[in-house]
Amino acid sequence: MEAERTSPGPEADLEALELVRAGDPAGATRLFQRWSTPLLRFTGRMLGDPAEAEEVTQDVFLKVIARASQYDGRASVASWLFAIAANACRDRLRRSARRPSVPLDAVAEAPGPDLPVDLRLVERQKREAVRRALSRLSDEQREVLVLARYHGLPYAEIARALSISEGAVKTRMFRAVETLKSLFSEGETPWNAASR
Amino acid sequence: MECRESLKVREFVLARLTGEPAGDEAAARAAHLAACGACASMAAEMESVWARLAEDDGGDLAATSSWAARTTAALAAEIRRAHNVRPFRPRASESPLLKVAAVLAAGVAGFLVARASGSGAVPGSPGYQPTPGPFRGADSVSLVSSRTLDASRSALDLSGSPRLANVAYAPADAAGRVAVSFDVTTRYTVVGRPEDQALANLLVSLMSGAGGSEGAKGKALDVVSEGTRGGGSVSPEIVTLLRRTLETDRNPGVRKKAAEALAQMPPTPETRDALAAALKNDPNPAVRILAVEGLAKAATVLKDASSIETLRQKASDDHENGYVRSQAALALSKIEI
C-alpha cells in the first residue's frame, strides 16, 4: 500500500472538504497536498500515460470543487475521490476508444539521483513490465486491483467507489490475479513490444 | 489436479493478501492449506503475483512541482469563480418594448458615430478597411492586459454571455463608487509558418510549458516537427529550446518529440551536437534511435566525420541496446559521402 493512508487522516479530509464548500482555497490546497500523488498514480496506472494522468487528475480536483456540496458522507472522502478519478479514467478511455498500451517511453525515470544508473534502469524495467501487465487487464479488473493493491482500499470501499457489489469486487480481483499469474509466467516481453 | 476446496482457499488467500477479514472458517482454511499441496502451490503463486506487483512503486508518477503549482493555481481560481460569480438577471421592470427601444437607439447611435468618423463600410463592402490586427505588419498584440473602465462613461456589451472569471468586489469609496473586477477569456488564433517570428515565439512559449500541460507541450513539438518534415527552416529560438528540451526534460515522450523535430530539420552543427549528446547520454532507447536517424542525415549533409564516428562507436558498443546498435549499423551502411 502506498503512503496515502497515513496521517493526517479522514477527519482532516473532511475538514478540508468543508473549507472547499465554504469557498476557502486552503481546503483545495490541503486535499491536493494529501491526494495528488495517490490520484496521479491511480490515473497513471489506469491510463498508462503520465501526461494524460496529469490532465485527468487536475480535472478530478476541479470536479471535487464543483461537487463538494454533493458529498454525503456515506463513503470516506478517499473513496469519493477515487470514485471521481475512476469515472474520469473510464470517460477518457471510452472517449479515446483505446486500451492503455504503456508505450516504452510512457514510464519515466523516477527521480532517484542516489541510485547508480544501472540499478535505476533495472528498477524502471521491472516497473515497465508490471505496468504493461496491468494494461492487459480489462479496465474493470484493473481499477479494482489497483485500488486494492496500491491504495489499500477495503472491498467495501471499492464497492462503494465503483458502485458495484462486494461480490463483484471479489470476482474481479480473482480474475485479475489469475490473468496476471499467466502474464507474469509468460516471461518478459521484448523491450519494444508495446511501443510505437 | 485441482483440489475441491480451491475456490474457497483462493478467496481465503486473497483476503489475507488484501487485509480483508478471512471469515468464520479461517482456521479451517489455514489448516487445509497446510495439508494440501495443490492449494499450497496455488497460494504461493498468488503471493508471488502480489509481491511482483510491488515492483511498480509508482515512483515515476509523482506530482512535479510545476504541475502542482499549475493545478493549485487552477483550483484556487475555480473556487473563487464558483463562490463569487452571481448570475446576471434582468430587472423585472424592464418591458420588452423598452428593450427593443434600447436596441434601436444603440443602432442609430452607432450609425451616427460611424458616419461621423467617415467609415460607413462593412466587411465585404467596397470601402471596407479591416482594423489592423495581429496578422498585419509588425503590430504588437499584448496578451496580458488590465483595464479600468469608468461605468459612468462606458457601456459594457455582455450580449455574447462572456464567462467572467475571478470576480472580485471592492466596497464603496467615499464617493459611493463600488468596483467589480473580473477576467474574461479572449481566444486568439495565430496563423503563420513556424519560422514567422510571432508563431515561433508562441511555440517556444508553449514548449516551455505556457500551455499548462504536458499535452500542450507535446502538441507544440508536433507542430514544429510537422513544419520541419519537408525540410522547412525554423527560428533559432526553437532550435535552442528543442536542444534544451532534449537535454533536460524529464518526460521521455517529450524528449522523443524534441529529438524527432531536430532530426527532421536541415542539419546544422547545433542540431548535430544535440543529437550526438542524446545518442550518448539519453537513457531512453526510442530517443537514441531518433538521434541515430538525425546523425546519419547530418553525416551526409554536413560531410561530417564526427557524426560517423559517433554512430560507429554506438554500432560497436556492447553495452548498447541491440536495436539501437543495429539501427546505427544500418545508418552507417546507408551514409553517402
Interface residues (C-beta under 8 A of the other chain):
Chain A: E2 V20 G23 D24 P25 G27 A28 T29 F32 S36 T37 L40 R41 G44 R45 P50 A51 E52 A53 E54 E55 T57 Q58 F61 L62 I65 A66 P103 L104 D105 A106 V107 A108 E109 A110 P111 G112 V117 R120 L121 E123 R124 K126 R127 A129 V130 R131 L134 L145 A148 R149 Y150 G152 P154 Y155 K170 M173 F174 V177 L180 K181 F184 W191 N192 S195 R196
Chain B: R10 E11 L14 T18 G19 E20 E45 M46 S48 V49 W50 R52 L53 E55 D56 D57 G58 G59 D60 L61 A62 A63 W67 A68 R70 T71 T72 A74 L75 A76 E78 I79 R80 A82 H83 S213 E214 G215 G218 R250 N251 P252 G253 R255 K256 P283 N284 P285 A286 V287 N321 Y323
